Amino acid sequence: MSLMYCPNCKKETNATRRICVKALPYKGLPLKVAQKYDYCDECGEYIFDEELDKENWEKVEQEYQRRTKCDSLRQYLKRH
């Protein structure tokens, strides 16, 4: 729990961080990635956090790179 500004409540409130697994389309691939989001404890609305958003997208990029390397290796092995 941390103190954050909630644009819905228009004040500083406690926020709880939750981990959600979401399927996101990224560069043509559906990727399931666990991502962190902050929610206002008073109204329950999502609170945007730029640093957390950046961290979440880095996880998506890492999963994409992992998947494409793995897929490339499989394709290579099938051909040889």
SULNORJO-V88297 format. One record per residue. N is the residue number from 0. RES is the residue in one small letter. OMEGA is omega in degrees with one decimal (999 if undefined). D_LAST is the distance of its C-alpha to the last C-alpha in Angstrom with 1 decimal. Layout:
n,res,omega,d_last
N,RES,OMEGA,D_LAST
N,RES,OMEGA,D_LAST
//
This chain:
n,res,omega,d_last
0,m,178.1,52.7
1,s,-179.6,53.6
2,l,-179.4,56.2
3,m,175.8,54.9
4,y,177.2,56.5
5,c,179.7,56.0
6,p,177.8,56.5
7,n,178.5,57.4
8,c,-178.0,60.2
9,k,177.1,60.9
10,k,174.9,61.4
11,e,179.0,59.9
12,t,172.7,58.7
13,n,178.4,56.7
14,a,178.8,53.1
15,t,178.1,50.6
16,r,178.2,46.9
17,r,174.9,44.6
18,i,-179.9,40.9
19,c,173.6,39.4
20,v,-177.1,35.8
21,k,172.5,35.2
22,a,-177.5,32.4
23,l,173.1,32.2
24,p,-178.8,30.4
25,y,-179.0,29.0
26,k,175.7,27.1
27,g,179.1,26.2
28,l,172.4,25.0
29,p,-176.7,27.4
30,l,173.8,27.7
31,k,-175.8,29.9
32,v,173.9,31.6
33,a,-179.1,34.7
34,q,-178.4,37.2
35,k,178.3,40.8
36,y,176.6,43.8
37,d,179.6,47.5
38,y,178.5,50.1
39,c,178.7,53.9
40,d,-178.1,55.7
41,e,-175.7,58.7
42,c,178.2,57.3
43,g,-178.3,53.7
44,e,174.9,52.2
45,y,177.0,49.0
46,i,-179.3,49.9
47,f,175.3,47.6
48,d,-174.3,46.8
49,e,-179.9,45.1
50,e,179.1,43.6
51,l,177.2,42.3
52,d,178.4,40.8
53,k,178.9,39.0
54,e,179.0,37.7
55,n,-179.8,36.5
56,w,174.7,34.6
57,e,177.0,33.0
58,k,178.3,31.7
59,v,179.3,30.3
60,e,178.2,28.6
61,q,178.8,27.2
62,e,177.5,25.8
63,y,179.5,24.3
64,q,178.4,22.5
65,r,-178.4,21.4
66,r,-176.4,20.1
67,t,175.4,18.3
68,k,-180.0,16.6
69,c,178.8,15.6
70,d,179.0,14.5
71,s,179.2,12.5
72,l,178.2,10.7
73,r,179.7,10.1
74,q,178.4,8.9
75,y,-178.3,6.4
76,l,178.2,5.2
77,k,-177.3,5.6
78,r,-174.4,3.8
79,h,999,0.0
//
